[in-house]
Amino acid sequence: MLQYNKSLKAYSRELRKNMTDAESLVWSRIRMKQLKGSQFYRQKIVGNYIVDFYCPRAGLVIELDGGQHYSEAGKEKDIIRDRFLLSLGLKVLRFSDREVLQNIDGVMENIWENL
């Protein structure tokens, strides 16, 4: 079982209530075990981070990146975050919001291949 920071529970819940358009689109395609019967969780707390989507069976984290992820500070935070997740043995897939909204079929194929 993954360790998590309990103080992030309320924020995680809030994020689930206010998903971005890209998150809603991906969630509509992966919820209810639609991909290879794999269960996904959204806005899952892992350590001191909240990941967009998590599939425990595959050890897979899916991150959808908006504009803030492309600044120098955002890129550096993502590198640190990814290193932490990789140290737990998790695989991290990152997609831009734009990629999700313009090429959802390609995104879903990539997720499928990594399950």
C-alpha positions in Angstrom: 0.0 0.0 0.0 1.2 3.5 -0.9 1.9 5.9 1.9 0.1 9.3 1.6 -0.1 12.6 3.3 -3.5 12.7 5.1 -3.5 16.5 5.2 -4.0 16.4 1.4 -7.4 14.6 1.5 -9.6 17.7 1.4 -7.7 19.2 -1.4 -7.8 15.9 -3.3 -11.5 15.8 -2.9 -11.8 19.4 -4.1 -9.8 18.5 -7.2 -12.1 15.6 -8.0 -15.1 18.0 -7.9 -13.4 20.5 -10.2 -11.7 18.5 -13.0 -10.4 20.2 -16.1 -11.9 19.5 -19.5 -8.9 17.3 -20.3 -9.3 15.4 -17.0 -13.0 14.9 -17.5 -12.4 13.5 -21.0 -9.8 11.0 -19.9 -11.8 10.0 -16.9 -14.8 9.3 -19.1 -12.7 6.8 -21.0 -10.9 5.0 -18.1 -13.5 4.9 -15.3 -15.5 1.8 -14.5 -12.7 -0.5 -15.6 -13.1 0.3 -19.3 -9.5 -0.4 -20.2 -8.5 -4.1 -19.8 -10.6 -4.3 -16.7 -8.2 -2.0 -14.8 -9.4 0.1 -11.9 -8.3 3.8 -12.0 -8.5 6.4 -9.2 -8.5 10.1 -9.9 -6.7 12.7 -7.8 -5.0 10.0 -5.8 -2.6 11.0 -3.0 0.8 9.4 -3.3 3.3 10.5 -0.7 3.1 14.3 -0.6 1.7 14.5 -4.2 -1.7 14.2 -5.8 -1.6 12.4 -9.1 -4.3 12.9 -11.7 -5.0 9.2 -12.3 -3.6 6.1 -10.7 -4.0 2.4 -11.7 -2.6 0.2 -8.9 -2.7 -3.1 -10.9 -0.4 -1.6 -13.5 1.6 0.7 -11.2 0.7 3.4 -13.6 0.3 7.2 -13.0 -1.2 9.4 -15.6 -0.5 13.1 -15.4 -2.2 15.7 -17.6 -0.2 18.9 -17.9 -1.7 22.4 -18.3 0.3 25.5 -19.1 1.9 25.9 -15.6 3.9 22.7 -16.2 5.9 24.3 -19.1 7.5 27.1 -17.1 11.0 26.4 -15.8 9.7 26.1 -12.2 6.9 23.8 -13.3 9.3 21.6 -15.3 11.7 21.3 -12.3 8.8 20.4 -9.9 7.7 17.7 -12.4 11.2 16.2 -12.5 11.3 15.9 -8.7 7.8 14.5 -8.6 8.5 11.9 -11.3 11.7 10.8 -9.6 9.7 10.2 -6.4 7.0 8.3 -8.2 9.6 6.2 -10.1 11.4 5.4 -6.9 8.2 3.7 -5.7 8.3 1.6 -8.9 5.5 3.5 -10.6 5.4 4.3 -14.3 4.5 7.9 -15.2 2.8 8.9 -18.4 2.5 12.6 -19.1 0.2 14.2 -21.7 -0.5 17.9 -22.3 -4.1 19.1 -22.0 -3.9 20.1 -25.6 -2.9 16.6 -26.7 -5.8 15.1 -24.8 -8.3 17.5 -26.3 -7.0 17.2 -29.9 -5.9 13.5 -30.0 -7.8 11.5 -27.3 -7.7 8.3 -29.4 -3.9 8.5 -29.5 -3.7 9.2 -25.8 -6.0 6.3 -25.0 -3.9 4.0 -27.2 -0.7 5.0 -25.3 -2.5 4.3 -22.0 -3.7 0.9 -23.3 -0.2 -0.1 -24.3 1.1 0.7 -20.8 -1.4 -1.4 -18.9 
